[in-house]
Amino acid sequence: MTSSDKPGTAADAPAETAETAGTAGVTPVAARDWATAASDPQYRAAVVDLLGALAYGELAAFERLAEDAKLAPTLADKAELAKMASAEFHHFERLRDRLAEIGEEPTGAMEPFVAAYDGFHRQTDPSDWLEGLVKAYVGDSIASDFYREVAARLDTDTRELVLAVLDDTGHAGFAVEKVRAAIDADPRVGGRLALWARRLMGEALSQSQRVVADRDALSTMLVGGVADGFDLAEVGKMFSRITEAHTKRMAALGLAA
């Protein structure tokens, strides 16, 4: 999944909490491997949901970047997006293979998330090249921040995989360079893209909340019933960190948050 240059500490803070969570004599999930943690069927179900959501997100990102390449103004830009799309597909393959490795049918794990992702992309279909760049940089980065927060509370094997597929594919620097150049050439572009980015923020957060609310295993994990979950106060802090990271990305683009 495309991500930013990871401004702020959206994923750093919870990692310490996860490692120190739990009561005396109980090893927190974030300190266990998959084989140990997966003995809890609720935890296993939550991880399967998480990997399914991520896998379809990567597949959708691949498709979208391939489509956005058609809007590229130069052959060099087209080639750059094609390279990023290829990286997204490799991320998808890693997630698909991991699901199969743990005995889950990848298509079945992804299916529950198709409607939410496709709905998000329909609602945020870019009208031009610049909107596509902002969407990939801002929209996908919000999702990446959310998954990083969750990853900090996962078993060591799953956490390693999730963080690996959230690695930046190179879109961050590319998007910043192109968007800032466009604003320098025509400052009026900045206002339109700022409004677009705000819309992306709202839609991305709404999508994340819908996905979690619709999946009992995921919601139970997030609010502390399974793994080293968040309490309600921490959920608020998590979204504050995500919002702060979004503001920094907007500044990097030269846009008002």
Secondary structure as UniProt FT lines:
FT   TURN            8..11
FT   HELIX           12..20
FT   TURN            24..25
FT   HELIX           29..31
FT   HELIX           34..37
FT   TURN            38..39
FT   HELIX           41..68
FT   HELIX           69..71
FT   HELIX           75..101
FT   TURN            102..103
FT   HELIX           106..110
FT   HELIX           111..113
FT   HELIX           114..123
FT   HELIX           129..134
FT   HELIX           135..139
FT   HELIX           140..151
FT   TURN            152..153
FT   HELIX           156..165
FT   HELIX           171..185
FT   HELIX           188..214
FT   HELIX           216..222
FT   TURN            223..224
FT   HELIX           232..253
//
